[in-house]
Amino acid sequence: MLFRSDTTYAEATALKRRFAGFSDWRLPNIVELQTIVERENVRPAINTTVFPNASRSWFWSSSPYAYNSSLAWNVNFDDGYGNNGNKNTGSGVRLVRGGQWTFGSLPQTTPTRNFTFHQDGTVTHQRTCLRWQRCAVGQTWTGSTCSGAIKTYTYAEAQQLTSSLAGFSDWRVPNANELLSIVEYGAYRPAINTTVFPKSGNGGFWSSSPYANYSSYAWIVNLYYGYDGNGGKGNDYGVRLVRGGQCIFGSLADLSTTITASTNSVKLNENITYTATMTNNGTAAATNAALIFNFPLQPITYVTVPPDCVPDGQNYRCSVSSLAAGESLTKAITVNYDQLGALNIVSSAMTDSDDSEVTNNQAQVMTTITP
């Protein structure tokens, strides 16, 4: 869903639209917006089969810039760059809903709890299944921090680097998306979690991703400021090595939801009750969990609503600070309708915790309103 390209940040964050039967569309954060950058394309740097007639302009994210409150993160879909822009300038808007992926939501921060620490100078990022060296190439892990200077390399030199750290020989230069996954958009100078990656320097780092428009350039990420762009392959930048496929998850939450109706068909102005249940099937507590009722945008009378369920537009959000492993939360809302039709009512389960399986985080039930 696109909006005009001269939308200010305040206008963009205030947008509310109903589309495809849902009313919870919102402005994506910077991490979510970058997931649709197509780095093998330029002008536009987006998959035009999925997003036809896509604009090549800058697009707003909802993420403020940590250093300056008058700026916010945006993405240029001409080349695919992520940078920051003045909130009063105009940019495009593409709305999103949801916010769940394979291992949980897509946050713009990299909290320490999302990493598994090993005793060998490496960490595993549970959201991406990537195992990172905590020190950049040139530095040495002392057992508690990184010592020494970060070495810089040309692109060709970087791709030839090898390592046997922690007994593995498959360390490599990360691609651009992998490197962006450890940017800490809630911090600045450096824009990286310094508990996880101490003494990270103040320059750019090579990715393995070539730049589509010029073969003599490749993608870099500046882990000091957080932006990404391209650099000439003959330039010197730092390197942080990674390896993949060995994710260690430990205990995770696993929310699921169901929803039922007291009847499949109801007459105008007669009551119908929807009962939704959120269950934590995982082995860890789900913090800041919410069971959400999503009602369609049409005349509805809410007859009874639990006192701890808060309205949010057409949605009702029933929250709990923590849902322990094995526990469930059930809520019922009674409504009646003033308009004929067939409607889908959706329940959603959400949490701030890592969720090991999100395909069961939504359920729906169909209601037919008759004369």
N, C-alpha and C positions, 0 to 999 in steps of 0.2 A: 504494500500500500504506500504510494508515494504522495508527497506534498510539494508545494512550490519550493524552488531553490533559494528563496530569499527569506526563509523562516528564521527568526532569531531563536536563541537558546531558550528563552523564557516561553516563547510561543510553542516551541517544539516539545518541551517537557509538560506543557499543559494540554496537549492534544489528547482527545478521547474520541474514539470512533468505534462504531459497530460494523463488523465485517465478517462474512462467512459464518454468521450465527454466534459470534463471540463479541463481548463488549470489553474485554480486558486487554486490548491492544495498548502498547506502550512504546516509548522510545528505548531502543536497546542501549545497554552500557557498552563501553569501548571494546571489551573482550568479545561480547556477542556480535557486535558490528564487524569486527575483524574476521569472524568465522566465514563470512561470505566474500571476502576478498579472494579473487582468482589471480594468483601471482604468475600464472603462465600467460595471462592476457594483459594487455594495456589498451586504454582508450576505447572501451572501459575495462577496468580491471575487475570484472565480475562475469559470472557465467550467464551469457545472454540467452541461453535456452531456458534457464530457470527464471531469470529476470529480464524479460524482453524489453527493448526500448529503454534500457537503463541509462540514467543520466551519468555523465562523467564528472559531476561537480563534487564539492565537499559535502559530507553528510554528518549531521550531528549525532553524537552519542549522548547519553544522559550523565556521563562521568565528568565531574568537575576536575580541573587541573589542580593538583595538590599545592603548587607553589603560589598560584595567583588566582584568587577567587573570581576575577573578571574573565577568566579563560575556561574553556572546557575542551575535552578531547573530541576530535572529529577524524574522519577518514576521507581521503581523496580517492574517488573511484575512477579517476583518469589513469593514475599510476598505481594506486593501492596504498599510498603512504598513510600512516597514522601520525597525527601531530595535534597541536592545540590551536584553537581560534578564539578570537574575542567574542564573548556571548552576545554582543550587540550587532555583529555582522550576520549576514544571511547565509544559510546553508540548506541543503536538502534534508528531507526526513523520510526514513523508511521504518515503519512500525513493525513490532514483533510481539508475540505473546508466548507464555510458557516460561522458559528459563530452565528447563531440565535437560540434562544429557546423560550419557552412560553412567557417570559416577557422581551425579549431583548437579547443582546449579552452576552457572557460569559467573563467578564473582569477579570483580575487578581488583581483588586483593589476593595475596598469597600468604595466608596465615600459617604460622609455624606448625600448627596442629595438622596441616594437610601434608606434611612431609614425615617420612620414616627415616630416622637418623641411624646410620651404620657407624661402626667404630673405625672405619678405614678411610675417612675423608670423603665419603659419598653420602648422598641422600636420595630417597625415592619419592617422587611427587605422586601422591596417590591419585590425583585427578587425571593424570596423563600416562601413568605407567612408565614414566621416564626416570632413569637413574642418572643423577648429575654428579660431576666432580664439584666439590664445594669450593675449590680453588681454581682460578684461571690458570691456563698454561703459563709456566714460568714461576709460579708460586708453589710453595710446599706446605702441606698440611702438618701442623705441629701436634695435633691431638686436641686442640681447642680453637685454633684460628689459622689463618693463612699468613705465611711469611714470604718475603722476597718480592721482587718486582714482576708485574705482568709483562710478558713478552708480546711483541706484535709481529705479525706475519702478513705477507701478501696472500691473496686468495688462493693461489696455487700451492703455496707453502702450507697454508692452513689445512687444505684438503689432504695433504700427505702426512699429517701428524698422527702418531700412534701413541698408545699408552698401555701399560699393564697394571694400572692401579687396581687394587682390590682383587687381583687375580684374574681380571677380565682383559681380553685382547680386542674386543669389538667396540671400543670407544671411537666416537666419530664427531664431526662438526654437526651441530643441530641444524635442521632446516629453519626457515624464518618463523613459521608458526610455532615450532617447538621452542625456539628462543623467546618468542613473545609470551609464551605461557608462564615464564618466571618474572615478567615485568610486574612490579608492584606499583599499580596506578594510584595507590593511596599515599605514596611517598615521593620524594624528590631529592635528587643529589645525595645518595643514589636512589634510583627508582627500582629497588630490589630489596628483598628481605635480607637484612644484614645479619640476622641471627642464623639464617640458613646459609648465606653466601657472604662471609665476612671479607672486608677489604677488597671490594669488587672493582675499584678503580673508577675513573671518570671519563672513559672513552667508549668508542664503538666496539662491537664484537661481530665477527664474521658469522654469517649463516652459510649453509651449503647451497642456498637457493639462488640460481642465476636470475638476473633481471631481464624480463622478457623483451624490453624495448631495445637494449643495447647489450651485445654479447660480451663487451669489455667491462660490464658492471655486474655486481651481485648485491643481494639484500644484506644490510647490516641492521643491528639493533643497538641503540645507545642505552645501555643499562644505567647510565647516570641520570639522564633526563626522561627516558622511557619511550622516546619516539623511534620509529623505524623509517628507513629510506634506502637509497642505494649508494654504493661506493665503488670507485674504480678498482678493478681487480689488482692493479699494481700498487694500490695504497696499503698501508700497514694498519691492521687492527688487531685487537685481542681475540682470544679464542677460549671458549668454555666447552669442554667435551661432555658428551652425553652417550648413553646407551639405552636401548629400549627393550620392552617385552618382559621385564622381570618385576612387575608391580607387586608390592606386598601390601595388602589392604588392611589386615588386622580386623578389628571389629567395626562394623558399619551399620547404620540404620537402613531399614528397607520399608518405606511407607507404601501402603496400598489403600484403595478406597473402593467402596461400593455405594450404590444409591438405589433406593426402591421407592415406588409410589403406592399410595393406598388404593389407587385404581388406575387403570390404563386410559379410561375415558371419563371425562367429567363435563357436566353441563355448565353453561355460563352462570357465574356468580355462586356456584356450589364449591364447597371446600374440598381441597385435596391436600394430603400430607406427604411430604418427601422426607425420608429417613436416610441419612448418610452416615457411614462409619469409616473412620480412618484407623488403620491397624499398623503397628510397627512390627514387621516380620523379621527384623534384623537382630543383630547381637549387641548393638549399642543404642543408647538413647538418642532420640531425635529432638534436638533443641529448637526452640522457637517454631514449633510445628503449628500448622494451620489447616483446618478442614474448611474448604470454601465451597459455598453453593453459588453457582452461576446461573442466574435466571435471564431469560431473553428480554430484550427491550420492547415491551408492550405493556398495556395497562394491566397491572397486577395489584391486588389488595393483599397485604401481608397480615394474616389473621393472628397467628401466634409465632413468635420467634424467641428462641432461648435468650435470656438476658445477657449472656456473655458472647453472643454473636453480634458483630458490629457491621452496620451497612457500609458498603463501598460501591457507590453507583448501584448497579443492578445485582451486585454480589453481596453475599453475607459471609463474613470471615469469622470463624470460630477458632480461637487460638488457645494454645496451651504452652507454657514455658518449657516443658519437657515431657515427652512421651516415651516411657521406658520400653525396653525390648519386651515384646509380648503383650503390651498393653494396647487397648483400643479406646477410641473416643467416638461416641455416637450422638448425633444431634438430629432434631426433627423440626421442620418448618412447615406451617400450614398456610396456604394461600388460596385465593380464588381469582378467576380470570374474567375480564370484561370484553374479551374479543375472541372470535372463533379462530380455529387453526390447529395445526400440529406443531408441537414444540419439543425441543431437546433441553432437558435440565441436566446440568453437568456438576459433578462433585470433583474437587481436586484436593490432593494432599501435598503439602509443601513443608520444607524444613530448611534451616540454615546448615544442618549437618550434611555430611556426605551420604548420599542415598545410593545403595549398591544396585538397585533395579528401579528404573523410573517408568517403564512401560505400563506399570500397574498403578500409576499415580493419578489417573483420571478414570471416571466412569460416567455413564449417562443413562437417562431413562426418557422414553418418549411419552408425551401426554397429548391426547386429542381432546379439544374443547368443542362440544356440540351445542346446538340450540336447546 
